[in-house]
Amino acid sequence: MAVRLSEEMDTMMILLILASLSGILSQTDMACKSFIFSKDYSFPAQLIHNGDGPYSRFTVCLRSCTHLTESAMFSLLSGLQYDYLFLILGGGSDTNTGLIWVEGQRVDVNFPSNDMLEWRSICLSWDSPNGEMLLWVNGEMTKRRELLKRGMTYVNPRTFIGPGQIFLGGKPKLDVGEITDVHVWDSVLTSQDVKDFHNKKEKVGNIINWRALNYDGAAEDFTIGPFQCKLNSTVTS
């Protein structure tokens, strides 16, 4: 299992590096819009940071659909080392399970099975000097883990969002996957901050701000359209 995970991470690193060399560069207000991934083996989109660090603490918040079969990925890399935050959101039959890698350390998580909304808000924070990982789902803390205190700093990190199955050696599903409201901060948010994000109270990131988003990627790998969480979304630009 350890060998397989290492091979999967090597493959993921190569694919993300290739994605960072692709196509278009744009900035836009993404309010009420999402990245929509519906093509087999599409590359992720790279989100461009405001500033280049160094950082040692992060919080990332995003929203994704609860019922779509394609998983979603958020990753943050610094240099060519495995000192990154990596989040896989389950989809389909695995819609309530997820995997998180924090600086090479794996954490298995479960998401609520009784979500009443079509979308789910997720916030994940990592405090490298103190080795503390916090996970909030729909504004409530669901997991706290004490991990190795490696005290790493992230310089000029690269962040990607996109379909996650291909990075774990699985076959992508054909249904649409959507990700929206991605924000990143260079600090650990308070519980009230996370509740404000969940309740859509204009809590925006100071490193990545969805309302003024710079992104890069190949036009054929994803589309941008209204956040709908519907299996057969009609995509509009």
N, C-alpha and C positions, 0 to 999 in steps of 0.2 A: 504493500500500500504506500509506503514512504517513497519507494522508487517511482511509482506511478504518479504520485502527487508532484514529485520533482519534475518529471517529464512534462506533466500538464502545465506547470508553472513556466518551464522553459518555452513551451509552445505559446502560451499566453503572452510572454514577454516579447517574442518575435512578432506576433500579430499586432500587438499594441505599438511597437516601434514602426511597423509598416503603416499602421493607421495614422501615426503622427506625421507621416511624410505625404499624406494624400491631399487632395483637391482644394476645396473652396475655403476661404476665410471670410467670416462675416460677423457683424454685430447687430443685435436686434433686441427689442423688448419682447420677451417670450411670454408675457402675461396671457394666461388661458390657452397657451399653446403647448404642444408636446413634440418630442422626437418620436417618430413612429417607425418601428423596425419590422418589416414584413417580408424581407427577401432572405432566402437561404444563404447562410454564410456571409452576411453583410458585415462590414467592418464597423466598429463603434465610431462615435463622434468624439472629438477631443474638445474639451472645454478649456479656454485660455484663462489663466490666472491674472488677477490684478496684483502685481508684485511678484517677487521671486524668492521671498524668504530671507533668512532661514526661519523655519517654523518647527516647533516641537509639539504643538497641540493643535487638534482639529476638531471641528464638528461638521458633519455633512447631513443635510436634510433633503429629502426628495419625496415625491409622490409617485406611486405606481398603481396599476390596476390589480384588483384582488382575484380576478377570475380568468385572466388570459393565460394561454398555455405556454407562451414564450417567457423564459426567465429574463430578468434584467440585471445588468451589471453596473457597478460603480467601482472604479479603481483609481488609485493615486500612486504614482511612482516617482521616485527621486533617483536620478542617475540610472545606472544599469544594475543596481542591487535590489534585493527583495525587501527593501525597507519601505513597504507601502501598505496602504489600507485597501482592502479588497472585499467587496460585498456582492454576494449573489442572492437575488430574491427568487424564491421558488415560483413555479408556474404550473398550471394544469393539475395533475394528480399530486404534485408536490407544492401546491400553492401555499401551504402553511409551514413549509420548512425553508431554511436558508443556511448559507455558509458564510462565515466571515473569516478573512485572514488579516491579522494585524501584525505587521513586521514578521511574517512567516509563521505566526502562531495561529492555529485553527480553532475556531469557536463555532459549534453547531447551535442554531437557534430555531425556535418555533414561533410562528406568528399566530395571532388569534384566529380561531376557527369560526367565530361568530360575528365577524365584521358585517355590519348592516349596510355600509356604503360600498359603492362600486370601486372606490379608490382607497388606498391605504397610505398614510403618512409615516415615514420612517426617519428617525434621526439617530446617527451613530457618532459618538465622540471617542477620541483617543488622546490620552494624556501620557506621552512617552516617558517623561521624567519620573512620573509616579506609577507607570504601568497599569493604568486604570482604563478599562473600556466600559462604556455605557451605551445601552440600546434603548431607545424609546419607540413605541409603536402607538400611533394615534394619540399622541400627547402624554402617554403613560410610560414610566420606566418599566421595562420587562426583563432586563438582564444587566447585571453588573459583574464584571470579571476583573480579577487582579492577575495581570500577566507579567512577564519578565520586564524589569525596569531597564530598558536598553538605552534610554536617553538619546535617541536618534534625533537628528535635525534634518529637515527636508529643504533642500535648496533647488529653486526652479523646478518644482514638481510638475508632473503632467497628469491630467485627469481625463478619464474616458467614461462615457456611458454607452450602453448598447446591449445587444442580446448576449446572454451569458452562457448558453449551452455549449457553444463551440469551444469555449475555453476550458471546459471540463471533459472534453472528448465525446460529448453527446451530440445527437443530431438535432438541429434547430427544428422547432415546430413551424407550421405554416401560418398560424393565426397571428394577428397583429400584437406586438408588444409596444407599450407606451411608457414614457418616463417624462415627468414634468416637475416644475418648481424645484430645481436643483440649486441649492445654496451651500456655500462652504465658508466657514469662519476660521480664524486662526486662534481660537480659544475654545474652551469647553463651555457650552451654553448652560444656563440655569434651567431648572425644571419649568419655571414660568416662561422663559424664552421659548422652550420647546412647545409648551401649550399654546403660546401665541402663534407659532408657526402652524401648528395643527389647525388652529381656528382662523387661519388666513388673515392675521392682523399685521400684514406688511412687514414681517421680520425677514430682512434680506441679508445675504452674506456679504462680508467685506473682502473676501478673496474671489469668490464666484457669486455673481448676482444675476439671477434669472431674468430680472427686469432690464438688465443692460449686459446681455450675454455676448461674449466673443467665443466663437467656435470654429472648428476646422473639420473638414471631412469631405468625402466623395459624395457628390449629389445623388448617385445611384444607390448608395448604401442606406439612406434613410430619407424620410420626408418630414416636413413640418406641417402640422395641422392642428385643429382644435382638439383639446383634451376631451375625449369622449368615452373611453373605456368600453368600446363596443367591438364585438368580434369582427364585424365586417364594416369597419369605419370607412366613411367616405372622406378621402383625404382632400383637403383644400390648402392652397398655399397662402 
